[in-house]
Amino acid sequence: MNFLERINLLKKEAGKPSPEVVPVSVSWTETSDTVSRHFEFHPDGQLSVKVLNDSRPVIHKISESFVNTFLPSGYPYSVNEGYLRYTQFRALQHFSSAALSVLSTQSLLFAAGLRPTPAQATAASWILKDGMQHVGKLICSNLGARMDSEPKRWRVIADVLYDFGTGLEVLSPLCPQLFLEMAGLGNLAKGMAMVAARATRLPIYSSFAKEGNLSDLYAKGEAISTVFNVLGLGAGIQLVSTVCSSMQGKMVVGSFLSFIHVYSTYEEMRSAPINTLNPQRTAMIIEDFIKTGKVSSPADLRYKEDLVHPGRVIKEAGNVKIGRDLHKAMKPSKFKQLKETFPDEKFVFSFGDRWTDMVLEQNASGEDALRGWLLAAYANREVEMLEDAYEKMNVMIPMLVSELQAKGWHTDRFLDGTGSRYGI
């Protein structure tokens, strides 16, 4: 066979259609002590699971179904510490809130001159959400930066606003001539509460998402909310038919439900290990580091956070206070001197009688805030010690930042709410 004949033969073989590859399914069986399951991967990428044998007691089947419905996949290993406590108080919060809404709606309708049945009050609670409520939403939408910095505090404030609005509705039959004013103010407060609650939901859920399972956490949280809202509505219907049929009963039971509602939210927020840096958490990190040499995790600090007065200064952390305008915090000459002394730093601070004002540059990160806080703590309010404190800070900061990142803190950004920053 000559060279040309070989080329022709190769062309003919190349032109022949290749044998068709038939996709096949892959299947296997997994067997435990009591359950046998058959798994199959289909050619289209779908996975099907079929239970071949399940000899578990009924109570075990029910408990697994409950876990799969209301807790994230892989629980407890897929979430951070405190999720179960958060979920328990979340359920109690939604239950009390739903029951309270039935009482308030019936009171509103009484004040308007109607005499609704409990069923009518329940139906009306879904539609009385207009008017001033939209104004409340617009007002609260301007506070988004503050909610980023202190989501736990604003989540508690949201429920306080909601209960204030609900309380006005419950009391409206006492002064029916002011029905529109009380109902409008109540809806204004509830509109603000709605925005604050929704805006803080994502950072709270993110603090528990250990494996990037944010959507799963959100879905299971909504399942719990739905179930306990329905139970709360049922309890509310029963209450307005019995002990809350009188105004005195509504006031007593409403106050009790309001207390349970706010307390549940407070405990719910305390259990959330927020892992972003804000002024309060940064000060507590520096305080623990100065005192013990150890770095606290988000779970370590969650019960130490002050949800009522988050702006307090901590002596061991340098008495640092952040957020004031640059021209109020220091004189131009002082600013120029600090920038000449520390030209590469993205912060400046000024020692005052009661606290140390620190102002960050516009693009300062969480690491820059940590550097400034640690420097202020080492200087201990003594200007003469700044040079020595700066050297010590530069030695310790790499270890501090590394440990923080290892424990789950996000050091790439610093959430200071509406704190003023400077630009050059």
Summary of the structure (lengths in Angstrom):
residues: 424
radius of gyration: 30.1
end to end distance: 81.9
largest distance: 111.2
contacts: 1311
relative contact order: 0.10
helix: 61%
strand: 11%
